[in-house]
Amino acid sequence: MNFPYSKYRACENKWIGGIPAHWDVASLKWVSKRYSGGTPDKTRHDYWEDGTIPWLNSGAVNDQRIVAPSAYITEEAFQNSSAKWISPGALVMALAGQGKTKGMVARVMFETTCNQSMAAIVPDQKCDARFLFWWLTSNYQNIRNMAGGDLRDGLNLELLGSIPCPLPTTDEQAAIATFLGRETAKIDALIAEQEKLLVLLAEKRQATISHAVTRGLDPEATMKDSGIKWLGKVPAHWRVTRLKYAVELMVDCPHETPVYDSDGAYKVIRTADVSEGVLDVRSIYSVNESEYRNRIRRQELVVGDIVYGREGERWGFAAMIPLSETFCLGQRMMQFRASSLMCPAYLMWQLNSLSTYRQGQMDTVGATSPHVNVGTIQNYALAEPPIGEQRAISAHIEAEAAKSDALRLEVGEVINLLKERRGALIAAAVTGKIDVRGAASERQAA
């Protein structure tokens, strides 16, 4: 067990709080060198071909330990840019970047260079790089908040230099780093097991959907070849149709970003709000009436309508409108209204099936923001059972999906608890709330 130190003293900095009485505190600028990198001219293809100098982009910080470069640049590219060498064991931090990248820190395990949106942090002899890594990791959100939090504002070297750092003795820093490396590895292994379980549950959920909408619920049913590669065999009494014949309304949203209004009464459905059969309205954006009526609406969304993402990383998900509220389509979204021959829930589940996804995947265009052409979507080949069977299949899928979602929620809660424990353990160790100096010797004795 790890107990508190015997004596503490107050520290005015709110990041640190009370610390062991013998610990010091210093700003990062007094215990490290900090410098940013550079990016050679991207229009000079010869700078990026057959290079020998390792180079990192900002995304590399997503790994705690960077063991391979993002690219290699040539000697000429290095000489004609502001890129600088970073020694093995140093830290790098993303100064900017999309999503959660800004403020993330990693240890570099080989000699390399990096881009201008990253800072190299090279601790001096008073500061163990591994301890500093854990300290900066524990203050990820505080560091982001120095430059606008989740906004696009970037960090800079001056801001990094002002970061306060607790300074145990170098022996204690090494002990803390060793302790955290070992204990977080255990927690990370547990998290990885739970994340694998999430993947398996998602795969099982998709398999249930795909099998039901293309094979039905009767394992003894006589089968026939559908004539469609991605559908394969279907029950002999089923028809095969195209999406354009299965709907009475198909709308592609205008491709301009709306002017959002947090007080607006009209909810805009974006790709981020739609997953496999689920419309999540918890973080939905809104527009006011003028924006809704003059620019966004192409057709009113009503209960039972289906929304479908056709562009971006989350393309291919479909969900039904479940609530009597005023919804409208965001960009990248399509709207379908099932015909009298197609149960809306069954159509929605078939749009989420692997067989339909594969048809769109064959025609995706673009690497950074893939999208499927409307012409391809309207010609999706669909299996069409009798309407009563469609309803039975939909009810079966919904029941099975509910079970799967409940299990995934439980696993997600376990992962969150493990991550909270990991964060609390790191914060306690790097601020001296627990004394881990005996942890190594206790382990050896055991």
Beta strands, then each sheet from edge to edge (+ up, - down):
strand 1: 8-9
strand 2: 19-20
strand 3: 24-27
strand 4: 32-36
strand 5: 53-56
strand 6: 65-66
strand 7: 71-73
strand 8: 91-94
strand 9: 105-108
strand 10: 113-114
strand 11: 118-123
strand 12: 164-167
strand 13: 223-225
strand 14: 233-235
strand 15: 239-242
strand 16: 247-252
strand 17: 266-269
strand 18: 274-275
strand 19: 278-279
strand 20: 285-287
strand 21: 306-309
strand 22: 318-320
strand 23: 327-329
strand 24: 333-338
strand 25: 381-384
sheet 1: 1+ 2-
sheet 2: 3+ 12-
sheet 3: 4+ 11- 8+ 9- 6-
sheet 4: 7+ 5- 10-
sheet 5: 13+ 14-
sheet 6: 15+ 25-
sheet 7: 16+ 24- 21+ 22-
sheet 8: 20+ 17- 23-
sheet 9: 18+ 19-
end
